[in-house]
Amino acid sequence: MSMVSVVIPNYNHAPYLQQRIDSVLAQTYQDFELIILDDCSTDNSRQVIESYRGNERVSHIIFNQQNSGGPFHQWKKGIELAQGKYIWIAESDDWCETTLLETLVQGLDNNTDCVLGYVQSYVVSGDNTIEKISTHDKLSEYVNGKVYIKAHLAERCDIWNASMVLFKKDAYKSVSPEFTGFKMCGDWLFYIGMAKQGEVFISGRVLNYFRNHDKDVSGKMYSSGNNYVEEIAILKILKKERLITLGEYKAHLLFKYIKFVVFSPKFTPEVRIKIREAFYNDDNESYKWFLKVNAKLSLLKIRTRRRLNLMLK
């Protein structure tokens, strides 16, 4: 049995698949099986994938007969097929340095309490321009999972991309299947479910390449505004499970509400209604006045500061 199971879930990423698969097969750490899943791609993904059939590292190639309806259903399928101690979800449009797996396996092996580890990532545009780089101020570090959640998985998700992460399969058994119902933030909820079970290993090494392109699900969610609905749902789960305090919940909710007020003119009326319902429904109804008043005050302060800066120039 291999130590690591690498899962590549693909949907219409034929132009990137060869680079993705080759970067996995070229890893300096070679004790892994490779599981390739295709979710009814309409491009020539099947042809690219079939060229790897028979490779000694490839344990499964599965073509869905019907599209699963969301990326995290494929995660679940791949994880449940996996035989390894550790699992790496290597997204089909990304690629990596040859030492990524070696770095993460060593990090998790060196601490039996560690359930999840990740390296840093470049974000790369379609023309291979580096748009931004994630960073960590230490070369390597272990952080208590619940401390990590408060600092890195509450206001936002500091793990930019699944391809930069390795996690223990045993810990997956305690993760709620609720993550599969999300379109964009399922990975965020997944990491929360993992991190609350142990420690998190953070490597400062930049070893992953996260490709940002027009077929990317996250980009569409952000541009439409639908990300707010899922992010608010994540906050509610954090509050319900008492992983953040009520004060932290309100602060994070207000931060998202201010962003929504600023960017809402870009969204369709239907999406604006859906976002407002997410902010105000259920227990958030009692925060309606709090959000509106504090958002106005915060925006007034920002505008006043800008005016003062203009006057001083």
C-alpha positions in Angstrom: 0.0 0.0 0.0 1.3 3.5 -0.9 1.9 6.1 1.7 0.2 8.9 -0.3 -2.9 8.8 -2.5 -2.8 11.6 -5.1 -6.3 12.5 -6.4 -6.6 14.6 -9.6 -10.2 15.6 -10.1 -10.7 17.0 -13.6 -13.3 18.9 -15.5 -12.5 20.4 -18.9 -8.9 21.2 -18.1 -7.4 19.3 -21.1 -4.9 22.1 -21.9 -3.3 21.8 -18.4 -3.7 18.1 -17.7 -0.3 16.9 -19.0 1.6 19.5 -17.0 -0.4 18.6 -13.9 0.0 14.8 -14.2 3.7 15.1 -15.2 4.5 17.3 -12.2 2.9 14.7 -9.9 4.8 11.8 -11.5 8.1 13.7 -11.3 8.0 14.1 -7.5 11.1 13.3 -5.6 8.9 11.4 -3.1 7.7 8.4 -5.1 5.7 6.3 -2.6 2.3 7.2 -4.0 -0.7 6.0 -6.0 -2.4 8.3 -8.5 -6.2 8.4 -8.9 -7.5 10.4 -11.9 -11.2 11.3 -12.0 -13.0 13.0 -14.8 -16.4 14.7 -14.3 -17.9 14.3 -17.8 -15.5 16.7 -19.5 -16.6 18.0 -23.0 -13.1 18.8 -24.2 -10.3 16.2 -25.1 -9.5 15.5 -21.4 -10.3 11.8 -21.9 -7.6 11.5 -24.6 -5.0 13.1 -22.4 -5.9 10.9 -19.4 -6.0 7.7 -21.3 -2.4 8.3 -22.4 -1.4 7.6 -18.7 -3.3 4.3 -18.4 -0.9 1.6 -17.6 1.5 3.9 -15.7 2.7 2.0 -12.6 1.7 4.9 -10.3 -1.9 5.1 -11.7 -4.2 3.0 -9.6 -7.6 4.3 -10.9 -8.9 6.2 -13.9 -12.6 6.9 -13.6 -14.8 8.7 -16.1 -18.2 9.8 -14.6 -21.3 8.9 -16.7 -23.0 12.0 -15.3 -21.6 15.3 -14.0 -21.5 15.4 -10.2 -22.7 19.0 -10.0 -19.9 20.3 -7.9 -16.2 19.8 -7.4 -16.3 18.5 -3.8 -18.3 15.4 -4.8 -15.2 14.4 -6.7 -13.1 15.0 -3.7 -15.3 12.7 -1.7 -15.1 10.0 -4.4 -11.3 10.2 -4.6 -10.8 10.2 -0.9 -12.9 7.1 -0.5 -11.0 5.3 -3.2 -7.7 6.3 -1.6 -5.6 3.7 0.1 -2.8 5.9 1.4 -2.1 7.3 4.9 -2.0 10.8 3.4 -4.1 12.4 0.6 -3.2 15.1 -1.8 -5.9 16.7 -3.9 -3.9 17.9 -6.9 -6.2 20.1 -8.9 -6.1 19.4 -12.6 -5.2 22.9 -13.7 -2.3 23.4 -11.3 1.3 22.2 -11.2 4.1 22.1 -8.7 7.8 21.8 -7.9 9.2 18.3 -7.6 9.8 18.6 -3.8 6.2 19.5 -2.8 5.3 16.0 -1.7 8.6 15.3 0.0 8.3 18.5 2.0 4.7 17.8 3.2 5.2 14.1 4.0 8.2 14.9 6.1 6.3 17.7 7.9 3.4 15.4 8.8 5.6 12.4 9.6 7.6 14.5 12.1 4.5 15.3 14.2 2.0 12.5 15.0 -0.5 15.2 16.1 -0.4 16.9 12.7 -3.5 16.2 10.5 -2.9 18.7 7.7 0.0 20.5 6.2 0.6 22.9 3.3 3.3 24.8 1.4 3.0 28.3 -0.1 1.8 29.0 -3.6 2.2 31.2 -6.6 -1.0 32.5 -8.3 -0.3 32.4 -12.1 -2.4 33.9 -14.8 -3.2 32.3 -18.2 -0.1 33.7 -19.8 2.1 32.4 -16.9 2.4 35.8 -15.3 2.9 35.6 -11.5 0.0 37.6 -10.0 0.8 37.1 -6.3 2.5 34.8 -3.9 1.4 33.4 -0.5 3.9 33.8 2.3 4.7 32.5 5.8 7.2 34.2 8.1 8.8 30.9 9.2 10.4 28.2 7.1 8.3 25.7 8.9 5.9 25.7 11.9 3.3 23.6 13.7 0.2 25.4 14.9 -2.5 24.1 17.2 -5.5 23.4 14.9 -8.1 25.5 16.9 -5.7 28.4 17.2 -5.1 28.1 13.4 -8.8 28.2 12.7 -9.2 31.5 14.6 -6.2 33.1 12.9 -6.4 31.7 9.4 -9.8 30.1 8.7 -12.3 32.5 10.2 -12.3 35.9 8.5 -10.9 34.3 5.3 -9.3 31.1 4.1 -5.5 31.5 4.1 -5.1 28.2 2.3 -5.4 29.5 -1.2 -5.6 26.3 -3.1 -6.1 22.5 -2.5 -3.1 21.6 -4.5 -0.8 23.0 -1.8 -2.2 20.7 0.9 -1.6 17.2 2.2 -3.8 15.7 4.9 -4.4 12.5 6.9 -7.0 10.1 5.6 -7.9 9.0 9.1 -8.9 12.5 10.1 -11.3 12.7 7.0 -13.6 10.2 8.8 -14.6 12.9 11.3 -15.2 15.7 8.7 -18.8 16.5 8.0 -20.0 15.6 4.5 -21.6 19.1 4.4 -18.5 20.4 2.5 -19.7 18.6 -0.6 -22.8 20.9 -0.9 -20.7 24.0 -1.5 -19.7 25.3 -5.0 -16.6 27.3 -3.9 -16.0 27.2 -0.1 -16.2 23.4 0.4 -12.4 23.3 0.7 -12.6 26.0 3.4 -15.1 24.0 5.5 -13.1 20.8 4.9 -9.9 22.4 6.3 -11.8 23.6 9.4 -13.1 20.0 9.9 -9.6 18.7 9.6 -7.8 21.4 11.7 -10.0 21.1 14.7 -8.7 17.5 15.1 -5.0 18.2 15.6 -2.1 20.4 14.5 -1.4 22.1 11.2 2.0 22.1 9.6 2.9 25.2 7.6 5.9 25.3 5.3 7.2 28.6 4.1 8.5 27.1 0.8 6.7 28.2 -2.3 6.3 25.0 -4.2 2.8 25.2 -5.8 1.5 27.0 -8.9 -2.2 27.9 -8.7 -3.5 28.7 -12.1 -6.0 31.6 -12.3 -8.0 31.5 -15.6 -11.5 32.1 -17.0 -12.8 28.6 -16.3 -11.9 28.8 -12.6 -15.0 28.3 -10.4 -13.8 30.7 -7.7 -13.3 33.6 -10.1 -16.9 33.3 -11.3 -18.2 33.2 -7.7 -16.3 36.3 -6.7 -17.3 38.3 -9.8 -21.0 37.4 -9.4 -21.0 38.0 -5.6 -22.2 34.5 -4.8 -19.1 33.9 -2.7 -20.8 36.0 0.1 -23.6 33.4 0.6 -21.1 30.6 1.1 -18.7 32.6 3.3 -21.6 33.6 5.6 -22.6 30.0 5.9 -19.0 29.1 6.9 -19.1 31.9 9.6 -22.4 30.5 11.0 -20.8 27.0 11.3 -17.8 28.4 13.1 -20.1 30.2 15.6 -22.3 27.2 16.1 -19.4 24.9 16.8 -17.9 27.6 19.1 -14.7 27.7 17.2 -15.0 31.5 17.2 -16.5 33.8 19.9 -19.7 35.8 19.3 -17.6 39.0 19.2 -15.3 37.5 16.5 -18.4 36.3 14.5 -19.9 39.8 14.5 -16.6 41.4 13.6 -16.0 39.0 10.6 -19.7 39.4 9.5 -19.4 43.2 9.6 -16.2 43.0 7.5 -18.0 41.0 4.9 -21.0 43.3 5.0 -18.8 46.4 4.4 -17.2 44.7 1.4 -20.7 43.8 0.1 -21.9 47.4 0.4 -18.9 48.7 -1.6 -19.1 46.1 -4.4 -22.9 45.4 -4.5 -23.5 47.7 -7.5 -21.6 45.2 -9.6 -23.9 42.4 -8.8 -27.3 41.6 -10.3 -30.5 42.5 -8.4 -31.2 38.8 -7.9 -27.8 38.1 -6.4 -28.0 41.2 -4.1 -31.3 39.9 -2.7 -29.8 36.5 -2.1 -26.8 38.0 -0.3 -29.0 40.2 1.9 -31.0 37.2 2.8 -27.8 35.4 3.8 -26.7 38.3 6.0 -30.1 38.8 7.7 -31.8 35.4 7.9 -32.0 33.1 10.9 -30.1 34.4 13.9 -28.5 37.2 11.8 -31.8 39.1 11.8 -30.9 40.5 15.2 -27.7 41.8 13.8 -29.4 43.8 11.0 -29.2 47.1 12.8 -25.7 46.4 14.0 -24.5 45.7 10.4 -26.2 48.7 8.8 -25.1 51.3 11.4 -21.5 50.1 11.8 -21.1 49.7 8.0 -22.1 53.4 7.5 -19.8 54.6 10.3 -16.9 52.6 8.9 -17.4 53.8 5.3 -17.8 57.4 6.6 -14.4 57.1 8.3 -12.8 55.6 5.2 -14.2 58.5 3.0 -13.1 61.1 5.5 -9.6 59.7 5.6 -9.4 59.7 1.8 -10.5 63.4 1.7 -7.9 64.3 4.3 -5.2 62.5 2.4 -6.2 64.4 -0.8 -6.1 67.7 1.0 -2.7 67.0 2.4 -1.2 66.2 -1.0 
